[in-house]
Amino acid sequence: MTHPLASLRKSLACAYPAAASETIALGAPALDRRLGGGILRAALHEAYAGTAADAPAATGFALALARRAMAEVRDKPLLWIRQEALTAEAGVPYPPGLADIGVDPAAVAFIRVRDAKEALQAGAEAGRCATVGATLIELFGAARAYDLTASRRLALAAAAAGAPIFIVRAGSVPAPSAAASRWLVRALPSRPRPANAPGSAAFAIFLLRRRGGAAGQEQHAWRVEWSRDRGAFKDRTFDAPSLSRAVASFPVGGATGEVAPQTAGRKFG
């Protein structure tokens, strides 16, 4: 059996980065104003799950960011790296869920690795190549391999290729890193649609760190929804909760990615 990292090295042909905007706007006006236009494109970004049940929401948020990043580089794939332990629990990416967020399943290169160390190695190698539109790495638990040095390596790779790398953390607490932005993500209930159809994915997101911004947690949460038709986030217009206030979580589906009607969101992976 071919080692996944060896296959990755053979499949990636590195090139110079294509011209693209320096920032990625999220589409929600209030949030983009706070971010000075958006998040940096050629950088590392982190999404932490607020609770274990929020892990699918953190992945969905990162996927939506990747979708925004790839809008200007439509011919480049998303590389999605997941540890075997997470794949055994959550299954492989669910094509209808990807399509619902606006990501073409055919444009996703999914790689399964044994542990966090291999995930970070694969991410660093892919991140150096401009043939990849964005990289998504899911890590579970402490993931001691993801330290300050590893995060700097990923940040340098993203800067060299001009494409973002997104780290999704579940079952862990934020720690110092070279990430340009760090988010805490919680799921919100979707707005109901006609005929009892599931609504758009909704999130409560807290900006914990932004390069060049004030340090420390922001008690303010932006409530946003993802619009598949626009391929962008939009603001939700009701009061935001504090970090200490309970927020509804995404349901955790099985490996098939199925979720019940009237749930808080969608299954993305």
Stockholm file with secondary structure:
# STOCKHOLM 1.0

chainA/1-269         MTHPLASLRKSLACAYPAAASETIALGAPALDRRLGGGILRAALHEAYAGTAADAPAATGFALALARRAMAEVRDKPLLWIRQEALTAEAGVPYPPGLADIGVDPAAVAFIRVRDAKEALQAGAEAGRCATVGATLIELFGAARAYDLTASRRLALAAAAAGAPIFIVRAGSVPAPSAAASRWLVRALPSRPRPANAPGSAAFAIFLLRRRGGAAGQEQHAWRVEWSRDRGAFKDRTFDAPSLSRAVASFPVGGATGEVAPQTAGRKFG
#=GR chainA/1-269 SS CCCHHHHHHHHCCCCCCCCCCSEECCSCHHHHHHTTTSEESSSEEEEEESSGGGHHHHHHHHHHHHHHHHTTCTTSCEEEEEEHHHHHHHCSCCHHHHHHHTCCGGGEEEEEESSHHHHHHHHHHHHTCTTCSEEEEEEESCCTTCSHHHHHHHHHHHHHHTCCEEEEEESCCCCCCCCSEEEEEEEECCCCCGGGCCCCCEEEEEEEEETTSCCSCCSCCEEEEEETTTTEEEECCSCCCCTTSCCCCCCCCCTTCCCCTTCSSCCCC
#=GC SS_cons         CCCHHHHHHHHCCCCCCCCCCSEECCSCHHHHHHTTTSEESSSEEEEEESSGGGHHHHHHHHHHHHHHHHTTCTTSCEEEEEEHHHHHHHCSCCHHHHHHHTCCGGGEEEEEESSHHHHHHHHHHHHTCTTCSEEEEEEESCCTTCSHHHHHHHHHHHHHHTCCEEEEEESCCCCCCCCSEEEEEEEECCCCCGGGCCCCCEEEEEEEEETTSCCSCCSCCEEEEEETTTTEEEECCSCCCCTTSCCCCCCCCCTTCCCCTTCSSCCCC
//
